[in-house]
Amino acid sequence: MLKIRLFIFSMLFMGVPSICFSWNSFYGRVKFVPDGDTIVLKSGKVVRYIGIDCPEINFGKGDPQLFSKEARDFNKRLTYGKKLKIITGKTKRDRYHRILAYVYLPDGRMVNSEILRKGLGFFYFHKDNKKKSKEFLDIQNQAISEHTGIWAFLEHSSKAVIGNKRSMRFHSLDCRYGKKIYFKNKIRFSYPLEAFKKGFSPARKCIPDIYRFSR
């Protein structure tokens, strides 16, 4: 009887917490880095960083976007071959079935944050994964103020854009999606950088290449 009680005690106070934590975090070693905001683990799992979006390399579907290779190379230097801690968000996968996560280096730094700090990606709001949103936006705005990476380029654009306060995306003035925004959710910015500073990011259907749009 005593052994049974001890077994139940160990399950309740030792086993259960470890099971709960395993739902939200795990470790994986990086075997491939395709771009600035994605890694592939040795297990075959594909991990997409929460809260950031990096320039697209495009892989034969078009010209690489500005700073796309720099973002990929920086991501590779940070992560390749390392065993990382991966903490999933509230929404655990995107529509491409990639794992959405906050990814931590062995020294405790978060990869998501480091890429924003270098100005090699921008903050990308997600309503279900907004735990670190303020932190990410603060890091991005610091990079903007220091004209780091992509921000030295994007600060020169003077095109006005329309933001959607509900989705936190912005559109070009002639975008058909932007024209459908409910008037209470609509906000006009004099230039893209003003929208970025408020936490908005470009709507992909409207502005698939913010760098080309900004020229």
C-alpha positions as CSV (number, residue, x, y, z in Angstrom):
1,M,0.0,0.0,0.0
2,L,2.9,2.3,0.9
3,K,4.5,1.7,-2.5
4,I,1.3,2.5,-4.3
5,R,1.0,5.8,-2.5
6,L,4.6,6.7,-3.2
7,F,4.0,5.9,-6.9
8,I,1.0,8.1,-7.1
9,F,2.8,10.9,-5.2
10,S,5.7,10.7,-7.7
11,M,3.3,10.9,-10.7
12,L,1.5,13.9,-9.3
13,F,4.5,16.0,-8.2
14,M,7.2,14.8,-10.5
15,G,5.8,13.2,-13.7
16,V,2.9,15.5,-14.5
17,P,4.8,18.8,-14.6
18,S,7.3,17.4,-17.0
19,I,4.5,16.2,-19.3
20,C,2.8,19.6,-19.2
21,F,6.0,21.5,-20.1
22,S,6.8,19.1,-22.9
23,W,3.7,20.4,-24.7
24,N,5.2,23.8,-25.1
25,S,8.9,23.4,-25.3
26,F,11.5,21.0,-26.6
27,Y,15.2,20.9,-27.7
28,G,16.4,20.4,-31.3
29,R,19.7,20.6,-33.2
30,V,19.8,22.7,-36.4
31,K,20.8,20.9,-39.6
32,F,19.7,23.5,-42.2
33,V,19.0,27.2,-42.4
34,P,17.0,28.2,-45.5
35,D,16.4,31.8,-44.7
36,G,16.4,34.5,-42.1
37,D,13.3,33.4,-40.1
38,T,13.3,29.6,-40.4
39,I,15.4,26.7,-39.3
40,V,15.2,22.9,-40.0
41,L,16.1,20.5,-37.2
42,K,17.8,17.2,-37.5
43,S,14.5,15.6,-36.6
44,G,13.1,17.1,-39.8
45,K,10.8,19.6,-38.0
46,V,10.7,23.0,-39.6
47,V,10.6,25.9,-37.2
48,R,9.4,29.5,-38.1
49,Y,10.3,32.3,-35.7
50,I,7.3,34.0,-34.1
51,G,7.0,37.7,-34.3
52,I,9.4,38.5,-37.1
53,D,9.5,38.5,-40.9
54,C,12.6,38.6,-43.0
55,P,13.3,39.4,-46.6
56,E,12.6,36.5,-49.0
57,I,15.4,34.7,-50.9
58,N,12.7,33.4,-53.3
59,F,14.7,30.4,-54.4
60,G,14.4,30.7,-58.2
61,K,10.9,32.3,-58.1
62,G,12.3,35.8,-58.5
63,D,15.1,38.0,-57.5
64,P,16.2,37.8,-53.8
65,Q,14.9,40.6,-51.8
66,L,17.2,43.2,-50.3
67,F,19.0,41.9,-47.2
68,S,17.6,38.4,-47.6
69,K,21.0,36.7,-47.9
70,E,22.4,38.8,-45.0
71,A,19.5,37.7,-42.9
72,R,20.0,34.0,-43.8
73,D,23.7,34.2,-43.2
74,F,23.2,35.8,-39.8
75,N,20.6,33.3,-38.8
76,K,23.0,30.5,-39.9
77,R,25.9,31.9,-37.9
78,L,23.7,32.0,-34.8
79,T,22.0,28.6,-35.0
80,Y,23.7,26.1,-37.4
81,G,24.7,22.9,-35.6
82,K,23.6,24.1,-32.2
83,K,21.1,22.5,-29.8
84,L,18.4,25.1,-29.2
85,K,15.5,25.5,-26.9
86,I,12.2,25.9,-28.8
87,I,9.1,27.2,-27.1
88,T,5.9,27.1,-29.2
89,G,3.3,29.8,-29.2
90,K,-0.4,29.6,-28.5
91,T,-0.9,28.9,-32.1
92,K,1.7,26.2,-32.7
93,R,1.8,25.9,-36.5
94,D,1.2,28.1,-39.5
95,R,-0.7,27.3,-42.7
96,Y,2.5,25.6,-44.1
97,H,2.6,23.3,-41.0
98,R,5.8,24.9,-39.7
99,I,6.2,25.1,-35.9
100,L,5.8,28.6,-34.7
101,A,8.2,29.3,-31.8
102,Y,10.5,31.5,-29.7
103,V,13.9,30.0,-30.2
104,Y,16.7,30.3,-27.6
105,L,20.5,29.9,-28.1
106,P,22.6,28.0,-25.5
107,D,23.7,31.3,-24.0
108,G,20.1,32.3,-23.3
109,R,19.6,34.8,-26.1
110,M,16.5,34.6,-28.2
111,V,17.1,34.3,-31.9
112,N,13.9,36.1,-32.8
113,S,15.2,39.2,-30.9
114,E,18.7,39.0,-32.2
115,I,17.5,39.2,-35.8
116,L,15.4,42.3,-35.1
117,R,18.2,43.9,-33.2
118,K,20.5,43.6,-36.3
119,G,17.8,45.2,-38.5
120,L,17.6,42.0,-40.7
121,G,13.8,41.6,-40.3
122,F,10.8,43.4,-39.1
123,F,8.2,42.9,-36.3
124,Y,5.3,40.8,-37.5
125,F,2.2,41.0,-35.3
126,H,0.2,37.8,-34.8
127,K,-3.0,38.1,-32.6
128,D,-2.7,34.6,-31.1
129,N,1.1,34.8,-30.5
130,K,1.6,38.2,-29.0
131,K,3.3,37.4,-25.7
132,K,6.6,39.1,-26.8
133,S,5.0,41.8,-29.0
134,K,6.0,44.8,-27.0
135,E,9.5,43.5,-26.5
136,F,9.9,42.9,-30.2
137,L,8.6,46.3,-31.2
138,D,10.9,48.0,-28.7
139,I,13.9,46.2,-30.2
140,Q,12.8,47.0,-33.7
141,N,12.3,50.7,-32.9
142,Q,15.8,50.8,-31.4
143,A,17.2,49.4,-34.6
144,I,15.2,52.0,-36.6
145,S,16.6,54.8,-34.5
146,E,20.1,53.5,-35.1
147,H,19.5,53.1,-38.9
148,T,20.5,49.5,-38.7
149,G,20.2,47.0,-41.6
150,I,17.0,47.3,-43.6
151,W,16.1,50.5,-41.8
152,A,18.8,52.6,-43.4
153,F,17.1,51.7,-46.7
154,L,13.4,51.9,-45.7
155,E,13.8,55.3,-44.0
156,H,14.1,57.0,-47.4
157,S,10.6,56.0,-48.6
158,S,8.0,58.8,-48.6
159,K,5.0,56.8,-50.0
160,A,1.8,57.1,-47.9
161,V,0.2,53.8,-46.8
162,I,-3.1,52.8,-45.1
163,G,-3.0,50.6,-41.9
164,N,-5.6,48.2,-40.6
165,K,-5.7,48.6,-36.8
166,R,-7.3,45.2,-36.5
167,S,-4.8,43.1,-38.5
168,M,-1.8,45.4,-37.9
169,R,-1.0,45.3,-41.6
170,F,-0.5,48.3,-43.9
171,H,-1.4,48.6,-47.6
172,S,-0.6,50.8,-50.5
173,L,-3.1,53.5,-51.2
174,D,-4.4,51.8,-54.4
175,C,-4.6,48.3,-52.9
176,R,-8.1,46.8,-53.2
177,Y,-7.7,45.1,-49.9
178,G,-6.8,48.3,-48.2
179,K,-9.9,50.0,-49.7
180,K,-12.1,47.4,-48.0
181,I,-10.8,48.2,-44.4
182,Y,-13.7,49.2,-42.1
183,F,-13.4,53.0,-41.5
184,K,-13.0,52.6,-37.7
185,N,-10.0,50.3,-38.3
186,K,-8.4,52.5,-40.9
187,I,-5.3,54.7,-40.2
188,R,-3.2,56.6,-42.7
189,F,0.5,56.9,-42.4
190,S,2.6,59.4,-44.3
191,Y,5.3,56.8,-45.1
192,P,6.0,53.1,-44.3
193,L,8.5,53.7,-41.6
194,E,5.8,55.5,-39.5
195,A,3.7,52.4,-39.8
196,F,6.6,50.1,-38.8
197,K,7.2,52.2,-35.7
198,K,3.6,51.6,-34.5
199,G,3.9,47.8,-35.0
200,F,2.3,47.5,-38.4
201,S,3.9,45.4,-41.1
202,P,3.2,45.2,-44.9
203,A,0.2,43.2,-46.1
204,R,1.7,40.4,-48.2
205,K,-1.1,40.3,-50.8
206,C,-0.8,44.0,-51.3
207,I,2.9,44.7,-50.9
208,P,4.7,41.4,-51.4
209,D,8.1,43.2,-51.6
210,I,8.3,46.2,-49.3
211,Y,11.8,46.9,-50.6
212,R,10.7,47.3,-54.2
213,F,7.6,49.3,-53.1
214,S,9.8,51.7,-51.2
215,R,12.1,52.6,-54.1
